[in-house]
Amino acid sequence: MANSYRLGSVHTNYLTPSELQTEFRDYKLKVLNGEINFTPSTKALDKHKDLLQFISDELPNDIISGSLALNIFGLIYRDTNDIDVLIDDKSRYPKYIRDGYNDDEFSTPNRLGYIEIKYKKKSLIGIEKLQIFPKYKEYKVDFFHNDNNSSFITIDFNGKKLKFHNPLEVMDYKLNMAINTKVYSSTSRKHNEDLTQIFGQMSWQFT
């Protein structure tokens, strides 16, 4: 049954392109009518606190996008492999690594590439603890040019304000990726599964 995900099998079923478009249209209407409001998940903020601290220290003015943004709003729960960030100045870094997205040319034209950033957590007095061999953690950050003036929601985190990409825009991007026949099937399935999970939650929230 095409809509069997509504009965609880969210993680094992995929929607057809037409079903995805219908569900997204209905979801968008509920957002515009104020029936759905995007609020951060306390559990998700705690789960990703180290990641958010890194962003707060190293990328405080950028817009957090992708799966991490959806996680923070409690819309999906899967682990994130990297951090997707929207930036205004595409020349901020001298070089970006472009591998990893084999379908960039028709799916993510605004993608600049990723950079692996070494980070050591800071405390209120600077570096957490002085060590002879300080421990750094490396984060993979995938940068995208903010060429559409994306909207965002501001969330307070440890006294700072972080910007999170409007989930509706993230979902719209995922929808286009899920139904684009030129996108690799594994990539398409990932986006389809994320949307199926989100729409599946809505189905029981509004019954």
C-alpha positions as CSV (number, residue, x, y, z in Angstrom):
1,M,0.0,0.0,0.0
2,A,1.5,3.3,-1.1
3,N,0.7,5.2,2.1
4,S,1.5,2.3,4.6
5,Y,4.1,4.6,6.2
6,R,1.1,6.3,7.9
7,L,0.6,3.2,9.9
8,G,4.0,3.3,11.5
9,S,6.4,1.9,9.0
10,V,8.1,5.2,8.4
11,H,11.6,3.9,8.0
12,T,10.9,1.2,5.5
13,N,8.6,2.7,2.9
14,Y,9.1,5.3,0.2
15,L,6.6,7.6,-1.4
16,T,6.2,8.0,-5.1
17,P,7.1,11.4,-6.7
18,S,3.5,12.4,-6.9
19,E,2.8,11.4,-3.3
20,L,5.8,13.4,-2.2
21,Q,4.6,16.5,-4.0
22,T,1.1,16.1,-2.6
23,E,2.4,15.7,1.0
24,F,4.7,18.6,0.7
25,R,2.0,20.9,-0.6
26,D,-0.3,19.9,2.3
27,Y,2.6,20.4,4.8
28,K,3.5,23.8,3.4
29,L,-0.1,24.9,3.7
30,K,-0.2,23.9,7.3
31,V,3.0,25.9,8.0
32,L,1.6,28.9,6.2
33,N,-1.7,28.6,8.2
34,G,0.2,28.4,11.5
35,E,-0.8,24.8,12.2
36,I,2.8,23.8,12.2
37,N,5.5,25.8,13.9
38,F,9.2,25.0,13.8
39,T,10.7,25.0,17.3
40,P,14.0,23.5,18.4
41,S,14.1,20.1,20.1
42,T,15.7,20.2,23.5
43,K,16.8,16.6,23.0
44,A,18.4,17.4,19.7
45,L,20.2,20.5,21.0
46,D,21.7,18.4,23.8
47,K,22.6,15.5,21.4
48,H,24.4,17.9,19.0
49,K,25.8,20.3,21.6
50,D,29.5,19.7,20.7
51,L,28.8,20.2,17.1
52,L,26.8,23.4,17.7
53,Q,29.6,24.7,20.0
54,F,32.0,24.2,17.1
55,I,29.7,26.1,14.8
56,S,29.2,28.8,17.4
57,D,32.9,29.4,17.7
58,E,34.0,28.9,14.1
59,L,31.0,29.7,11.9
60,P,28.8,32.0,14.0
61,N,27.3,34.0,11.2
62,D,26.6,31.3,8.7
63,I,23.3,29.5,8.1
64,I,23.2,25.8,9.3
65,S,21.3,23.8,6.7
66,G,20.7,20.2,5.6
67,S,20.1,17.3,7.8
68,L,21.5,19.0,10.9
69,A,18.9,21.8,10.7
70,L,16.1,19.2,10.3
71,N,17.5,17.3,13.3
72,I,17.6,20.4,15.5
73,F,13.9,21.0,14.8
74,G,13.1,17.3,15.6
75,L,12.0,16.5,12.1
76,I,14.4,13.7,11.4
77,Y,16.6,11.6,13.7
78,R,19.4,10.1,11.6
79,D,23.0,10.9,12.3
80,T,24.6,13.5,10.1
81,N,27.8,12.7,8.1
82,D,28.9,16.3,7.7
83,I,27.8,19.9,8.3
84,D,26.0,21.8,5.5
85,V,26.4,25.5,5.8
86,L,25.2,28.4,3.6
87,I,27.7,31.3,3.2
88,D,27.5,34.7,1.5
89,D,31.1,35.1,0.5
90,K,32.1,32.2,-1.8
91,S,35.7,33.4,-1.8
92,R,36.1,33.1,2.0
93,Y,38.4,30.1,1.6
94,P,41.0,29.8,-1.2
95,K,40.1,26.2,-2.0
96,Y,37.2,23.8,-1.5
97,I,37.3,20.0,-2.0
98,R,34.6,19.1,-4.6
99,D,34.5,15.3,-4.5
100,G,31.6,13.5,-2.8
101,Y,28.7,14.8,-4.9
102,N,28.7,13.0,-8.3
103,D,25.5,14.7,-9.4
104,D,26.5,18.3,-8.5
105,E,26.0,19.7,-12.0
106,F,22.2,19.2,-11.9
107,S,21.4,18.8,-8.2
108,T,23.4,21.2,-6.2
109,P,24.8,23.9,-8.5
110,N,25.5,26.3,-5.5
111,R,27.7,23.8,-3.8
112,L,31.3,25.2,-3.3
113,G,32.8,22.0,-1.7
114,Y,33.9,20.9,1.7
115,I,36.7,21.8,4.1
116,E,37.9,19.8,7.1
117,I,38.4,22.2,10.0
118,K,40.4,21.3,13.0
119,Y,38.9,22.6,16.2
120,K,39.7,22.6,19.9
121,K,36.8,23.5,22.3
122,K,37.2,26.9,24.0
123,S,36.2,27.8,27.5
124,L,35.3,31.1,29.0
125,I,39.0,31.8,29.5
126,G,40.2,30.7,26.1
127,I,41.4,27.2,25.2
128,E,39.8,24.6,27.4
129,K,42.9,23.3,29.1
130,L,46.5,23.8,28.2
131,Q,48.1,20.5,27.3
132,I,51.5,19.5,25.9
133,F,49.7,17.8,23.1
134,P,46.4,19.5,22.7
135,K,43.5,17.4,21.3
136,Y,41.8,18.7,18.3
137,K,38.7,17.4,16.6
138,E,38.2,17.6,12.9
139,Y,34.9,18.5,11.4
140,K,33.9,18.2,7.8
141,V,32.0,21.2,6.7
142,D,30.2,21.3,3.3
143,F,29.8,24.9,2.0
144,F,27.1,26.2,-0.2
145,H,26.8,29.7,-1.7
146,N,23.7,31.5,-0.3
147,D,22.7,32.6,-3.8
148,N,18.9,32.6,-3.1
149,N,19.0,34.8,0.0
150,S,17.7,31.8,2.1
151,S,15.4,32.5,5.1
152,F,16.5,31.2,8.5
153,I,15.3,30.8,12.1
154,T,17.5,32.1,14.9
155,I,18.0,29.9,18.0
156,D,19.7,30.8,21.2
157,F,22.6,28.5,22.1
158,N,24.8,29.0,25.1
159,G,24.3,32.8,25.0
160,K,24.8,33.1,21.2
161,K,22.3,33.2,18.4
162,L,22.7,30.6,15.7
163,K,21.0,30.7,12.3
164,F,19.2,27.6,11.0
165,H,17.9,27.3,7.5
166,N,14.1,27.4,7.3
167,P,13.1,23.7,7.3
168,L,10.5,24.3,4.6
169,E,13.3,25.4,2.2
170,V,15.4,22.4,3.2
171,M,12.4,20.1,2.5
172,D,11.8,21.8,-0.8
173,Y,15.4,21.1,-1.8
174,K,15.0,17.5,-0.7
175,L,11.8,17.1,-2.6
176,N,13.5,18.2,-5.8
177,M,16.4,15.8,-5.2
178,A,14.0,12.9,-4.4
179,I,12.0,13.3,-7.6
180,N,14.9,14.3,-10.0
181,T,15.5,11.3,-12.2
182,K,19.1,12.4,-12.9
183,V,20.1,12.2,-9.3
184,Y,21.8,8.9,-8.2
185,S,19.3,6.5,-6.7
186,S,21.0,6.2,-3.4
187,T,20.9,10.0,-2.9
188,S,17.3,10.1,-4.1
189,R,16.3,7.4,-1.6
190,K,18.0,9.2,1.3
191,H,16.0,12.4,0.6
192,N,12.8,10.4,0.1
193,E,13.3,8.6,3.4
194,D,13.8,11.9,5.2
195,L,10.6,13.4,3.7
196,T,8.7,10.2,4.3
197,Q,9.6,10.4,8.0
198,I,8.6,14.0,8.3
199,F,5.3,13.5,6.6
200,G,4.7,10.4,8.6
201,Q,5.0,12.3,11.8
202,M,2.5,14.9,10.5
203,S,0.0,12.1,9.7
204,W,-0.4,11.1,13.3
205,Q,0.0,14.6,14.7
206,F,-3.1,15.8,12.8
207,T,-5.4,12.8,13.1
